[in-house]
Amino acid sequence: MPQRPRVLLVAGARPNFMKIAPIAAELGRRQLECVLVHTGQHYDASMSDTFFSDLGIPPVDYQLGVGSGSHSRQTARVMESFEPVLETTRPDWVVVVGDINSTLACALVVAKVRHQIGCRLAHVEAGLRSGDWAMPEEVNRVLTDRLSDLLLTPSPDAEPNLLAEGISRERIVFVGNVMIDTLRRMLPAARRLNVAESLEIRRPYVVCTLHRPSNVDTAEPLREILSALGALTLDFDVVLPMHPRTRQRVRNFSLEPMLAALKITEPLGYSMMLGLQDGAAAVITDSGGMQEETTVLGVPCVTVRESTERPITITEGTNRLAPWPLAATTLLETVRRAIAERCGSGALRVPEGWDGRASERIVDALFSARAATHGILPSAATVVSSR
Ligand code: UD1
């Protein structure tokens, strides 16, 4: 009997889980074999397990358990433990998503062994660029794209970025935003959770999330942001689900008093966070995913970063960048303006391909004739026969 095509899906940290969930489901629907690998980059229950149960992701086949460490150490540990998994499972495709250290680490391993085992590499969320090389994610994005056979882009603005880097058009397929597949599936249930009520929110509210090293690893930006949030509490409840990194830094810099007027929670599960964003007057964030989610939800978003790799959320969605250099007063003004302008704003445009069907297009792209003939390996014909 011919073997079923085998796809190995990699996830490592919180923003990966909502991207792999619909791909795993689509592979299952088509009776393709899916090998699920969790690198263990995120390991706290609130950063990982909750998402598996909430999103109905099947149990992982391989848990690499790499944990935290410096970038080099974390990347090296993923590489070391992923290589034997790849050699044992010999998939037709390895699919990596997003831009975290685990994404690049697994891409590098595939690049080193694909000629021996005949597997190919696909990158979901290819072509996003902030232009900011100080961001570890930018390094991960550029290098993962360079190594991939198939570049699956989430929005039309991604392809020109790839072409400008010399990647051939044949390797690029526009599939849309797979995270929005999850959003559309989960939104009705998230709305039924009445998150605001369960968090005892009594007034219109603003949600904030922070975890970028550039915002939280030094005291000054963190103090400016917390000061703006404090000022917002005059008119709004301000909810701050706290990333472990941010919690540590607040403690290190003795900024706990600045949290007094805020509603601090543990990191929230996917549905809770979606329900919370959906009902918010505005979102203030340095997350990539939340810039996209707020665009689809029609909620104003202020991104606390100097640049974004998701400019389409500004040109077509509800996102805007905080004025730079970061200061509490101008951040506060920007948030107030974003909320005020929403009241009189017209129709919202959701970017093309953010329609809940990206996972179907991703699996189509993996097994299309085009994918079989273009890529870094000359032909996929060797692939299926290699096991
Ligand atoms: C990582 C990703 C980032 C993504 C973010 C989402 C990289 C370079 N960064 O950043 O792109 O937006 O995940 O959260 O891959 N920690 C825990 N428990 C956990 C995970 C982390 O306590 O389950 C703490 C550890 O002290 C760790 C710190 O948080 O040192 C940072 O975790 P790490 O995975 O290194 O990076 P993130 O900042 O989460």
Residues whose N, C-alpha, C, O or C-beta is under 5 A from the ligand:
A	BS01	UD1	A13 R14 P15 Q41 H42 Y43 D44 M47 S68 G69 D99 I100 N101 P136 E137 H211 P244 R245
